[in-house]
Amino acid sequence: MKQLFSVVLFGIILSQSITAKTNTSVDDVIKTSFSGVSAVEPKQLILTQEQFSQVQSRAKTAVRTKVYRYYDIRGEAKSLGMAVLIAREVRSKKATVLYAFDNTGRLKFTEIMAFGEPPEYIPGKTWMGQLQNKDASALLTVGKDIPTVSGSTLSARSITEGARIARAIYEIVLRH
């Protein structure tokens, strides 16, 4: 019985160490990337059928849900930008990425908030940095204007598709 307990405990610890998750909060990530943040207001969005169709068309990828969490990033007297959380399946597990836009629509940063796949499939900071400061005209297509990542092609594709979805949501629904 003691041996069975040890095997089960080892399995639990091993399974937890195989999946990569970050301990960073959305507030922390946003406050380190935007200056002058006084509040990060979490909100929920449910796309209408028309918005859903527009987002899917503009993103040029399958959109699997109408429900999203987004954040209004506020300074003392004005909005500084918006951030959208997108959860997508990479292989068999989900990756949740935060995409933040400044008021001009420029993708200011992307941050992996949770990643259920093995850590070796997480694209590195250098690759993730390629998504930063992209304006609305950037296509964000892996293999064309965003290089692939050897060994992490599915992760790279999922993250860039998520960026296109987040941008479409920002442009169609959230932009003031």
MODELLER restraints for C-alpha pairs under 7 A, 6 or more apart:
rsr = mdl.restraints
at = mdl.atoms
rsr.add(forms.Gaussian(group=physical.xy_distance, feature=features.Distance(at['CA:18:A'], at['CA:118:A']), mean=5.20, stdev=0.5))
rsr.add(forms.Gaussian(group=physical.xy_distance, feature=features.Distance(at['CA:18:A'], at['CA:119:A']), mean=6.79, stdev=0.5))
rsr.add(forms.Gaussian(group=physical.xy_distance, feature=features.Distance(at['CA:19:A'], at['CA:115:A']), mean=6.75, stdev=0.5))
rsr.add(forms.Gaussian(group=physical.xy_distance, feature=features.Distance(at['CA:19:A'], at['CA:116:A']), mean=4.98, stdev=0.5))
rsr.add(forms.Gaussian(group=physical.xy_distance, feature=features.Distance(at['CA:19:A'], at['CA:117:A']), mean=5.43, stdev=0.5))
rsr.add(forms.Gaussian(group=physical.xy_distance, feature=features.Distance(at['CA:19:A'], at['CA:118:A']), mean=4.96, stdev=0.5))
rsr.add(forms.Gaussian(group=physical.xy_distance, feature=features.Distance(at['CA:19:A'], at['CA:119:A']), mean=6.23, stdev=0.5))
rsr.add(forms.Gaussian(group=physical.xy_distance, feature=features.Distance(at['CA:20:A'], at['CA:114:A']), mean=6.90, stdev=0.5))
rsr.add(forms.Gaussian(group=physical.xy_distance, feature=features.Distance(at['CA:20:A'], at['CA:115:A']), mean=5.23, stdev=0.5))
rsr.add(forms.Gaussian(group=physical.xy_distance, feature=features.Distance(at['CA:20:A'], at['CA:116:A']), mean=5.91, stdev=0.5))
rsr.add(forms.Gaussian(group=physical.xy_distance, feature=features.Distance(at['CA:20:A'], at['CA:117:A']), mean=6.74, stdev=0.5))
rsr.add(forms.Gaussian(group=physical.xy_distance, feature=features.Distance(at['CA:20:A'], at['CA:118:A']), mean=6.30, stdev=0.5))
rsr.add(forms.Gaussian(group=physical.xy_distance, feature=features.Distance(at['CA:20:A'], at['CA:119:A']), mean=5.18, stdev=0.5))
rsr.add(forms.Gaussian(group=physical.xy_distance, feature=features.Distance(at['CA:21:A'], at['CA:113:A']), mean=6.86, stdev=0.5))
rsr.add(forms.Gaussian(group=physical.xy_distance, feature=features.Distance(at['CA:21:A'], at['CA:114:A']), mean=4.53, stdev=0.5))
rsr.add(forms.Gaussian(group=physical.xy_distance, feature=features.Distance(at['CA:21:A'], at['CA:115:A']), mean=5.28, stdev=0.5))
rsr.add(forms.Gaussian(group=physical.xy_distance, feature=features.Distance(at['CA:21:A'], at['CA:116:A']), mean=6.89, stdev=0.5))
rsr.add(forms.Gaussian(group=physical.xy_distance, feature=features.Distance(at['CA:22:A'], at['CA:113:A']), mean=5.60, stdev=0.5))
rsr.add(forms.Gaussian(group=physical.xy_distance, feature=features.Distance(at['CA:22:A'], at['CA:114:A']), mean=5.68, stdev=0.5))
rsr.add(forms.Gaussian(group=physical.xy_distance, feature=features.Distance(at['CA:27:A'], at['CA:40:A']), mean=6.34, stdev=0.5))
rsr.add(forms.Gaussian(group=physical.xy_distance, feature=features.Distance(at['CA:31:A'], at['CA:37:A']), mean=6.04, stdev=0.5))
rsr.add(forms.Gaussian(group=physical.xy_distance, feature=features.Distance(at['CA:36:A'], at['CA:75:A']), mean=5.56, stdev=0.5))
rsr.add(forms.Gaussian(group=physical.xy_distance, feature=features.Distance(at['CA:37:A'], at['CA:73:A']), mean=6.78, stdev=0.5))
rsr.add(forms.Gaussian(group=physical.xy_distance, feature=features.Distance(at['CA:37:A'], at['CA:74:A']), mean=5.73, stdev=0.5))
rsr.add(forms.Gaussian(group=physical.xy_distance, feature=features.Distance(at['CA:37:A'], at['CA:75:A']), mean=4.66, stdev=0.5))
rsr.add(forms.Gaussian(group=physical.xy_distance, feature=features.Distance(at['CA:38:A'], at['CA:74:A']), mean=5.87, stdev=0.5))
rsr.add(forms.Gaussian(group=physical.xy_distance, feature=features.Distance(at['CA:38:A'], at['CA:75:A']), mean=4.91, stdev=0.5))
rsr.add(forms.Gaussian(group=physical.xy_distance, feature=features.Distance(at['CA:38:A'], at['CA:76:A']), mean=5.85, stdev=0.5))
rsr.add(forms.Gaussian(group=physical.xy_distance, feature=features.Distance(at['CA:39:A'], at['CA:73:A']), mean=6.24, stdev=0.5))
rsr.add(forms.Gaussian(group=physical.xy_distance, feature=features.Distance(at['CA:39:A'], at['CA:74:A']), mean=5.17, stdev=0.5))
rsr.add(forms.Gaussian(group=physical.xy_distance, feature=features.Distance(at['CA:39:A'], at['CA:75:A']), mean=6.69, stdev=0.5))
rsr.add(forms.Gaussian(group=physical.xy_distance, feature=features.Distance(at['CA:40:A'], at['CA:71:A']), mean=6.17, stdev=0.5))
rsr.add(forms.Gaussian(group=physical.xy_distance, feature=features.Distance(at['CA:40:A'], at['CA:72:A']), mean=5.81, stdev=0.5))
rsr.add(forms.Gaussian(group=physical.xy_distance, feature=features.Distance(at['CA:40:A'], at['CA:73:A']), mean=4.80, stdev=0.5))
rsr.add(forms.Gaussian(group=physical.xy_distance, feature=features.Distance(at['CA:40:A'], at['CA:74:A']), mean=6.20, stdev=0.5))
rsr.add(forms.Gaussian(group=physical.xy_distance, feature=features.Distance(at['CA:41:A'], at['CA:71:A']), mean=5.31, stdev=0.5))
rsr.add(forms.Gaussian(group=physical.xy_distance, feature=features.Distance(at['CA:41:A'], at['CA:72:A']), mean=5.06, stdev=0.5))
rsr.add(forms.Gaussian(group=physical.xy_distance, feature=features.Distance(at['CA:41:A'], at['CA:73:A']), mean=6.53, stdev=0.5))
rsr.add(forms.Gaussian(group=physical.xy_distance, feature=features.Distance(at['CA:42:A'], at['CA:70:A']), mean=5.94, stdev=0.5))
rsr.add(forms.Gaussian(group=physical.xy_distance, feature=features.Distance(at['CA:42:A'], at['CA:71:A']), mean=4.49, stdev=0.5))
rsr.add(forms.Gaussian(group=physical.xy_distance, feature=features.Distance(at['CA:42:A'], at['CA:72:A']), mean=6.59, stdev=0.5))
rsr.add(forms.Gaussian(group=physical.xy_distance, feature=features.Distance(at['CA:43:A'], at['CA:69:A']), mean=5.83, stdev=0.5))
rsr.add(forms.Gaussian(group=physical.xy_distance, feature=features.Distance(at['CA:43:A'], at['CA:70:A']), mean=5.33, stdev=0.5))
rsr.add(forms.Gaussian(group=physical.xy_distance, feature=features.Distance(at['CA:43:A'], at['CA:71:A']), mean=5.81, stdev=0.5))
rsr.add(forms.Gaussian(group=physical.xy_distance, feature=features.Distance(at['CA:44:A'], at['CA:68:A']), mean=5.80, stdev=0.5))
rsr.add(forms.Gaussian(group=physical.xy_distance, feature=features.Distance(at['CA:44:A'], at['CA:69:A']), mean=4.60, stdev=0.5))
rsr.add(forms.Gaussian(group=physical.xy_distance, feature=features.Distance(at['CA:44:A'], at['CA:70:A']), mean=6.06, stdev=0.5))
rsr.add(forms.Gaussian(group=physical.xy_distance, feature=features.Distance(at['CA:45:A'], at['CA:67:A']), mean=5.67, stdev=0.5))
rsr.add(forms.Gaussian(group=physical.xy_distance, feature=features.Distance(at['CA:45:A'], at['CA:68:A']), mean=5.12, stdev=0.5))
rsr.add(forms.Gaussian(group=physical.xy_distance, feature=features.Distance(at['CA:45:A'], at['CA:69:A']), mean=6.20, stdev=0.5))
rsr.add(forms.Gaussian(group=physical.xy_distance, feature=features.Distance(at['CA:46:A'], at['CA:66:A']), mean=5.33, stdev=0.5))
rsr.add(forms.Gaussian(group=physical.xy_distance, feature=features.Distance(at['CA:46:A'], at['CA:67:A']), mean=4.53, stdev=0.5))
rsr.add(forms.Gaussian(group=physical.xy_distance, feature=features.Distance(at['CA:46:A'], at['CA:68:A']), mean=6.49, stdev=0.5))
rsr.add(forms.Gaussian(group=physical.xy_distance, feature=features.Distance(at['CA:47:A'], at['CA:66:A']), mean=4.88, stdev=0.5))
rsr.add(forms.Gaussian(group=physical.xy_distance, feature=features.Distance(at['CA:47:A'], at['CA:67:A']), mean=6.50, stdev=0.5))
rsr.add(forms.Gaussian(group=physical.xy_distance, feature=features.Distance(at['CA:52:A'], at['CA:66:A']), mean=6.42, stdev=0.5))
rsr.add(forms.Gaussian(group=physical.xy_distance, feature=features.Distance(at['CA:55:A'], at['CA:165:A']), mean=6.55, stdev=0.5))
rsr.add(forms.Gaussian(group=physical.xy_distance, feature=features.Distance(at['CA:55:A'], at['CA:168:A']), mean=5.17, stdev=0.5))
rsr.add(forms.Gaussian(group=physical.xy_distance, feature=features.Distance(at['CA:55:A'], at['CA:169:A']), mean=6.08, stdev=0.5))
rsr.add(forms.Gaussian(group=physical.xy_distance, feature=features.Distance(at['CA:56:A'], at['CA:62:A']), mean=6.14, stdev=0.5))
rsr.add(forms.Gaussian(group=physical.xy_distance, feature=features.Distance(at['CA:56:A'], at['CA:63:A']), mean=5.60, stdev=0.5))
rsr.add(forms.Gaussian(group=physical.xy_distance, feature=features.Distance(at['CA:58:A'], at['CA:168:A']), mean=6.01, stdev=0.5))
rsr.add(forms.Gaussian(group=physical.xy_distance, feature=features.Distance(at['CA:59:A'], at['CA:164:A']), mean=4.83, stdev=0.5))
rsr.add(forms.Gaussian(group=physical.xy_distance, feature=features.Distance(at['CA:59:A'], at['CA:165:A']), mean=5.09, stdev=0.5))
rsr.add(forms.Gaussian(group=physical.xy_distance, feature=features.Distance(at['CA:59:A'], at['CA:168:A']), mean=5.93, stdev=0.5))
rsr.add(forms.Gaussian(group=physical.xy_distance, feature=features.Distance(at['CA:61:A'], at['CA:161:A']), mean=6.56, stdev=0.5))
rsr.add(forms.Gaussian(group=physical.xy_distance, feature=features.Distance(at['CA:68:A'], at['CA:85:A']), mean=6.78, stdev=0.5))
rsr.add(forms.Gaussian(group=physical.xy_distance, feature=features.Distance(at['CA:69:A'], at['CA:84:A']), mean=6.22, stdev=0.5))
rsr.add(forms.Gaussian(group=physical.xy_distance, feature=features.Distance(at['CA:69:A'], at['CA:85:A']), mean=5.68, stdev=0.5))
rsr.add(forms.Gaussian(group=physical.xy_distance, feature=features.Distance(at['CA:70:A'], at['CA:83:A']), mean=5.52, stdev=0.5))
rsr.add(forms.Gaussian(group=physical.xy_distance, feature=features.Distance(at['CA:70:A'], at['CA:84:A']), mean=4.31, stdev=0.5))
rsr.add(forms.Gaussian(group=physical.xy_distance, feature=features.Distance(at['CA:70:A'], at['CA:85:A']), mean=6.02, stdev=0.5))
rsr.add(forms.Gaussian(group=physical.xy_distance, feature=features.Distance(at['CA:71:A'], at['CA:82:A']), mean=5.57, stdev=0.5))
rsr.add(forms.Gaussian(group=physical.xy_distance, feature=features.Distance(at['CA:71:A'], at['CA:83:A']), mean=5.03, stdev=0.5))
rsr.add(forms.Gaussian(group=physical.xy_distance, feature=features.Distance(at['CA:71:A'], at['CA:84:A']), mean=6.41, stdev=0.5))
rsr.add(forms.Gaussian(group=physical.xy_distance, feature=features.Distance(at['CA:72:A'], at['CA:81:A']), mean=6.43, stdev=0.5))
rsr.add(forms.Gaussian(group=physical.xy_distance, feature=features.Distance(at['CA:72:A'], at['CA:82:A']), mean=4.88, stdev=0.5))
rsr.add(forms.Gaussian(group=physical.xy_distance, feature=features.Distance(at['CA:72:A'], at['CA:83:A']), mean=6.79, stdev=0.5))
rsr.add(forms.Gaussian(group=physical.xy_distance, feature=features.Distance(at['CA:73:A'], at['CA:79:A']), mean=5.88, stdev=0.5))
rsr.add(forms.Gaussian(group=physical.xy_distance, feature=features.Distance(at['CA:73:A'], at['CA:80:A']), mean=5.42, stdev=0.5))
rsr.add(forms.Gaussian(group=physical.xy_distance, feature=features.Distance(at['CA:73:A'], at['CA:81:A']), mean=5.19, stdev=0.5))
rsr.add(forms.Gaussian(group=physical.xy_distance, feature=features.Distance(at['CA:73:A'], at['CA:82:A']), mean=5.57, stdev=0.5))
rsr.add(forms.Gaussian(group=physical.xy_distance, feature=features.Distance(at['CA:74:A'], at['CA:80:A']), mean=5.30, stdev=0.5))
rsr.add(forms.Gaussian(group=physical.xy_distance, feature=features.Distance(at['CA:80:A'], at['CA:102:A']), mean=6.12, stdev=0.5))
rsr.add(forms.Gaussian(group=physical.xy_distance, feature=features.Distance(at['CA:80:A'], at['CA:103:A']), mean=6.08, stdev=0.5))
rsr.add(forms.Gaussian(group=physical.xy_distance, feature=features.Distance(at['CA:81:A'], at['CA:101:A']), mean=5.50, stdev=0.5))
rsr.add(forms.Gaussian(group=physical.xy_distance, feature=features.Distance(at['CA:81:A'], at['CA:102:A']), mean=4.24, stdev=0.5))
rsr.add(forms.Gaussian(group=physical.xy_distance, feature=features.Distance(at['CA:81:A'], at['CA:103:A']), mean=4.91, stdev=0.5))
rsr.add(forms.Gaussian(group=physical.xy_distance, feature=features.Distance(at['CA:82:A'], at['CA:100:A']), mean=5.72, stdev=0.5))
rsr.add(forms.Gaussian(group=physical.xy_distance, feature=features.Distance(at['CA:82:A'], at['CA:101:A']), mean=5.36, stdev=0.5))
rsr.add(forms.Gaussian(group=physical.xy_distance, feature=features.Distance(at['CA:82:A'], at['CA:102:A']), mean=6.60, stdev=0.5))
rsr.add(forms.Gaussian(group=physical.xy_distance, feature=features.Distance(at['CA:83:A'], at['CA:98:A']), mean=6.50, stdev=0.5))
rsr.add(forms.Gaussian(group=physical.xy_distance, feature=features.Distance(at['CA:83:A'], at['CA:99:A']), mean=5.36, stdev=0.5))
rsr.add(forms.Gaussian(group=physical.xy_distance, feature=features.Distance(at['CA:83:A'], at['CA:100:A']), mean=3.92, stdev=0.5))
rsr.add(forms.Gaussian(group=physical.xy_distance, feature=features.Distance(at['CA:83:A'], at['CA:101:A']), mean=6.01, stdev=0.5))
rsr.add(forms.Gaussian(group=physical.xy_distance, feature=features.Distance(at['CA:84:A'], at['CA:98:A']), mean=5.71, stdev=0.5))
rsr.add(forms.Gaussian(group=physical.xy_distance, feature=features.Distance(at['CA:84:A'], at['CA:99:A']), mean=5.29, stdev=0.5))
rsr.add(forms.Gaussian(group=physical.xy_distance, feature=features.Distance(at['CA:84:A'], at['CA:100:A']), mean=6.38, stdev=0.5))
rsr.add(forms.Gaussian(group=physical.xy_distance, feature=features.Distance(at['CA:84:A'], at['CA:166:A']), mean=5.95, stdev=0.5))
rsr.add(forms.Gaussian(group=physical.xy_distance, feature=features.Distance(at['CA:85:A'], at['CA:96:A']), mean=6.67, stdev=0.5))
rsr.add(forms.Gaussian(group=physical.xy_distance, feature=features.Distance(at['CA:85:A'], at['CA:97:A']), mean=5.70, stdev=0.5))
rsr.add(forms.Gaussian(group=physical.xy_distance, feature=features.Distance(at['CA:85:A'], at['CA:98:A']), mean=4.54, stdev=0.5))
rsr.add(forms.Gaussian(group=physical.xy_distance, feature=features.Distance(at['CA:85:A'], at['CA:99:A']), mean=6.40, stdev=0.5))
rsr.add(forms.Gaussian(group=physical.xy_distance, feature=features.Distance(at['CA:86:A'], at['CA:96:A']), mean=5.58, stdev=0.5))
rsr.add(forms.Gaussian(group=physical.xy_distance, feature=features.Distance(at['CA:86:A'], at['CA:97:A']), mean=5.44, stdev=0.5))
rsr.add(forms.Gaussian(group=physical.xy_distance, feature=features.Distance(at['CA:86:A'], at['CA:98:A']), mean=6.49, stdev=0.5))
rsr.add(forms.Gaussian(group=physical.xy_distance, feature=features.Distance(at['CA:86:A'], at['CA:162:A']), mean=6.07, stdev=0.5))
rsr.add(forms.Gaussian(group=physical.xy_distance, feature=features.Distance(at['CA:86:A'], at['CA:166:A']), mean=6.98, stdev=0.5))
rsr.add(forms.Gaussian(group=physical.xy_distance, feature=features.Distance(at['CA:87:A'], at['CA:94:A']), mean=6.25, stdev=0.5))
rsr.add(forms.Gaussian(group=physical.xy_distance, feature=features.Distance(at['CA:87:A'], at['CA:95:A']), mean=5.56, stdev=0.5))
rsr.add(forms.Gaussian(group=physical.xy_distance, feature=features.Distance(at['CA:87:A'], at['CA:96:A']), mean=4.16, stdev=0.5))
rsr.add(forms.Gaussian(group=physical.xy_distance, feature=features.Distance(at['CA:87:A'], at['CA:97:A']), mean=6.43, stdev=0.5))
rsr.add(forms.Gaussian(group=physical.xy_distance, feature=features.Distance(at['CA:88:A'], at['CA:94:A']), mean=5.33, stdev=0.5))
rsr.add(forms.Gaussian(group=physical.xy_distance, feature=features.Distance(at['CA:88:A'], at['CA:95:A']), mean=5.57, stdev=0.5))
rsr.add(forms.Gaussian(group=physical.xy_distance, feature=features.Distance(at['CA:88:A'], at['CA:96:A']), mean=6.52, stdev=0.5))
rsr.add(forms.Gaussian(group=physical.xy_distance, feature=features.Distance(at['CA:88:A'], at['CA:158:A']), mean=6.69, stdev=0.5))
rsr.add(forms.Gaussian(group=physical.xy_distance, feature=features.Distance(at['CA:89:A'], at['CA:95:A']), mean=6.17, stdev=0.5))
rsr.add(forms.Gaussian(group=physical.xy_distance, feature=features.Distance(at['CA:90:A'], at['CA:154:A']), mean=6.01, stdev=0.5))
rsr.add(forms.Gaussian(group=physical.xy_distance, feature=features.Distance(at['CA:90:A'], at['CA:155:A']), mean=5.67, stdev=0.5))
rsr.add(forms.Gaussian(group=physical.xy_distance, feature=features.Distance(at['CA:90:A'], at['CA:158:A']), mean=6.00, stdev=0.5))
rsr.add(forms.Gaussian(group=physical.xy_distance, feature=features.Distance(at['CA:93:A'], at['CA:116:A']), mean=5.24, stdev=0.5))
rsr.add(forms.Gaussian(group=physical.xy_distance, feature=features.Distance(at['CA:93:A'], at['CA:117:A']), mean=5.85, stdev=0.5))
rsr.add(forms.Gaussian(group=physical.xy_distance, feature=features.Distance(at['CA:94:A'], at['CA:115:A']), mean=6.33, stdev=0.5))
rsr.add(forms.Gaussian(group=physical.xy_distance, feature=features.Distance(at['CA:94:A'], at['CA:116:A']), mean=5.53, stdev=0.5))
rsr.add(forms.Gaussian(group=physical.xy_distance, feature=features.Distance(at['CA:95:A'], at['CA:114:A']), mean=5.57, stdev=0.5))
rsr.add(forms.Gaussian(group=physical.xy_distance, feature=features.Distance(at['CA:95:A'], at['CA:115:A']), mean=4.33, stdev=0.5))
rsr.add(forms.Gaussian(group=physical.xy_distance, feature=features.Distance(at['CA:95:A'], at['CA:116:A']), mean=6.02, stdev=0.5))
rsr.add(forms.Gaussian(group=physical.xy_distance, feature=features.Distance(at['CA:96:A'], at['CA:112:A']), mean=6.10, stdev=0.5))
rsr.add(forms.Gaussian(group=physical.xy_distance, feature=features.Distance(at['CA:96:A'], at['CA:113:A']), mean=5.51, stdev=0.5))
rsr.add(forms.Gaussian(group=physical.xy_distance, feature=features.Distance(at['CA:96:A'], at['CA:114:A']), mean=5.04, stdev=0.5))
rsr.add(forms.Gaussian(group=physical.xy_distance, feature=features.Distance(at['CA:96:A'], at['CA:115:A']), mean=6.39, stdev=0.5))
rsr.add(forms.Gaussian(group=physical.xy_distance, feature=features.Distance(at['CA:97:A'], at['CA:110:A']), mean=6.73, stdev=0.5))
rsr.add(forms.Gaussian(group=physical.xy_distance, feature=features.Distance(at['CA:97:A'], at['CA:111:A']), mean=5.58, stdev=0.5))
rsr.add(forms.Gaussian(group=physical.xy_distance, feature=features.Distance(at['CA:97:A'], at['CA:112:A']), mean=4.39, stdev=0.5))
rsr.add(forms.Gaussian(group=physical.xy_distance, feature=features.Distance(at['CA:97:A'], at['CA:113:A']), mean=5.39, stdev=0.5))
rsr.add(forms.Gaussian(group=physical.xy_distance, feature=features.Distance(at['CA:98:A'], at['CA:110:A']), mean=5.56, stdev=0.5))
rsr.add(forms.Gaussian(group=physical.xy_distance, feature=features.Distance(at['CA:98:A'], at['CA:111:A']), mean=5.15, stdev=0.5))
rsr.add(forms.Gaussian(group=physical.xy_distance, feature=features.Distance(at['CA:98:A'], at['CA:112:A']), mean=6.34, stdev=0.5))
rsr.add(forms.Gaussian(group=physical.xy_distance, feature=features.Distance(at['CA:98:A'], at['CA:113:A']), mean=6.59, stdev=0.5))
rsr.add(forms.Gaussian(group=physical.xy_distance, feature=features.Distance(at['CA:99:A'], at['CA:109:A']), mean=6.05, stdev=0.5))
rsr.add(forms.Gaussian(group=physical.xy_distance, feature=features.Distance(at['CA:99:A'], at['CA:110:A']), mean=4.62, stdev=0.5))
rsr.add(forms.Gaussian(group=physical.xy_distance, feature=features.Distance(at['CA:99:A'], at['CA:111:A']), mean=6.74, stdev=0.5))
rsr.add(forms.Gaussian(group=physical.xy_distance, feature=features.Distance(at['CA:99:A'], at['CA:163:A']), mean=6.57, stdev=0.5))
rsr.add(forms.Gaussian(group=physical.xy_distance, feature=features.Distance(at['CA:99:A'], at['CA:166:A']), mean=6.56, stdev=0.5))
rsr.add(forms.Gaussian(group=physical.xy_distance, feature=features.Distance(at['CA:100:A'], at['CA:107:A']), mean=5.89, stdev=0.5))
rsr.add(forms.Gaussian(group=physical.xy_distance, feature=features.Distance(at['CA:100:A'], at['CA:108:A']), mean=5.55, stdev=0.5))
rsr.add(forms.Gaussian(group=physical.xy_distance, feature=features.Distance(at['CA:100:A'], at['CA:109:A']), mean=5.47, stdev=0.5))
rsr.add(forms.Gaussian(group=physical.xy_distance, feature=features.Distance(at['CA:100:A'], at['CA:110:A']), mean=6.46, stdev=0.5))
rsr.add(forms.Gaussian(group=physical.xy_distance, feature=features.Distance(at['CA:101:A'], at['CA:107:A']), mean=4.55, stdev=0.5))
rsr.add(forms.Gaussian(group=physical.xy_distance, feature=features.Distance(at['CA:101:A'], at['CA:108:A']), mean=5.18, stdev=0.5))
rsr.add(forms.Gaussian(group=physical.xy_distance, feature=features.Distance(at['CA:102:A'], at['CA:108:A']), mean=6.15, stdev=0.5))
rsr.add(forms.Gaussian(group=physical.xy_distance, feature=features.Distance(at['CA:105:A'], at['CA:135:A']), mean=6.50, stdev=0.5))
rsr.add(forms.Gaussian(group=physical.xy_distance, feature=features.Distance(at['CA:105:A'], at['CA:136:A']), mean=6.34, stdev=0.5))
rsr.add(forms.Gaussian(group=physical.xy_distance, feature=features.Distance(at['CA:106:A'], at['CA:133:A']), mean=5.69, stdev=0.5))
rsr.add(forms.Gaussian(group=physical.xy_distance, feature=features.Distance(at['CA:106:A'], at['CA:134:A']), mean=5.56, stdev=0.5))
rsr.add(forms.Gaussian(group=physical.xy_distance, feature=features.Distance(at['CA:106:A'], at['CA:135:A']), mean=4.42, stdev=0.5))
rsr.add(forms.Gaussian(group=physical.xy_distance, feature=features.Distance(at['CA:106:A'], at['CA:136:A']), mean=6.37, stdev=0.5))
rsr.add(forms.Gaussian(group=physical.xy_distance, feature=features.Distance(at['CA:107:A'], at['CA:132:A']), mean=5.73, stdev=0.5))
rsr.add(forms.Gaussian(group=physical.xy_distance, feature=features.Distance(at['CA:107:A'], at['CA:133:A']), mean=5.16, stdev=0.5))
rsr.add(forms.Gaussian(group=physical.xy_distance, feature=features.Distance(at['CA:107:A'], at['CA:134:A']), mean=5.21, stdev=0.5))
rsr.add(forms.Gaussian(group=physical.xy_distance, feature=features.Distance(at['CA:107:A'], at['CA:135:A']), mean=6.30, stdev=0.5))
rsr.add(forms.Gaussian(group=physical.xy_distance, feature=features.Distance(at['CA:108:A'], at['CA:132:A']), mean=5.26, stdev=0.5))
rsr.add(forms.Gaussian(group=physical.xy_distance, feature=features.Distance(at['CA:108:A'], at['CA:133:A']), mean=5.01, stdev=0.5))
rsr.add(forms.Gaussian(group=physical.xy_distance, feature=features.Distance(at['CA:109:A'], at['CA:132:A']), mean=4.89, stdev=0.5))
rsr.add(forms.Gaussian(group=physical.xy_distance, feature=features.Distance(at['CA:110:A'], at['CA:128:A']), mean=6.97, stdev=0.5))
rsr.add(forms.Gaussian(group=physical.xy_distance, feature=features.Distance(at['CA:110:A'], at['CA:132:A']), mean=6.91, stdev=0.5))
rsr.add(forms.Gaussian(group=physical.xy_distance, feature=features.Distance(at['CA:121:A'], at['CA:151:A']), mean=6.72, stdev=0.5))
rsr.add(forms.Gaussian(group=physical.xy_distance, feature=features.Distance(at['CA:121:A'], at['CA:152:A']), mean=4.92, stdev=0.5))
rsr.add(forms.Gaussian(group=physical.xy_distance, feature=features.Distance(at['CA:121:A'], at['CA:155:A']), mean=6.47, stdev=0.5))
rsr.add(forms.Gaussian(group=physical.xy_distance, feature=features.Distance(at['CA:122:A'], at['CA:152:A']), mean=6.80, stdev=0.5))
rsr.add(forms.Gaussian(group=physical.xy_distance, feature=features.Distance(at['CA:122:A'], at['CA:155:A']), mean=6.69, stdev=0.5))
rsr.add(forms.Gaussian(group=physical.xy_distance, feature=features.Distance(at['CA:123:A'], at['CA:152:A']), mean=6.47, stdev=0.5))
rsr.add(forms.Gaussian(group=physical.xy_distance, feature=features.Distance(at['CA:123:A'], at['CA:155:A']), mean=6.98, stdev=0.5))
rsr.add(forms.Gaussian(group=physical.xy_distance, feature=features.Distance(at['CA:123:A'], at['CA:156:A']), mean=6.65, stdev=0.5))
rsr.add(forms.Gaussian(group=physical.xy_distance, feature=features.Distance(at['CA:140:A'], at['CA:146:A']), mean=6.11, stdev=0.5))
rsr.add(forms.Gaussian(group=physical.xy_distance, feature=features.Distance(at['CA:140:A'], at['CA:160:A']), mean=6.03, stdev=0.5))
rsr.add(forms.Gaussian(group=physical.xy_distance, feature=features.Distance(at['CA:140:A'], at['CA:164:A']), mean=6.85, stdev=0.5))
rsr.add(forms.Gaussian(group=physical.xy_distance, feature=features.Distance(at['CA:141:A'], at['CA:160:A']), mean=6.76, stdev=0.5))
rsr.add(forms.Gaussian(group=physical.xy_distance, feature=features.Distance(at['CA:142:A'], at['CA:148:A']), mean=5.78, stdev=0.5))
rsr.add(forms.Gaussian(group=physical.xy_distance, feature=features.Distance(at['CA:142:A'], at['CA:157:A']), mean=5.98, stdev=0.5))
rsr.add(forms.Gaussian(group=physical.xy_distance, feature=features.Distance(at['CA:142:A'], at['CA:160:A']), mean=6.92, stdev=0.5))
rsr.add(forms.Gaussian(group=physical.xy_distance, feature=features.Distance(at['CA:148:A'], at['CA:156:A']), mean=6.59, stdev=0.5))
rsr.add(forms.Gaussian(group=physical.xy_distance, feature=features.Distance(at['CA:149:A'], at['CA:156:A']), mean=6.57, stdev=0.5))
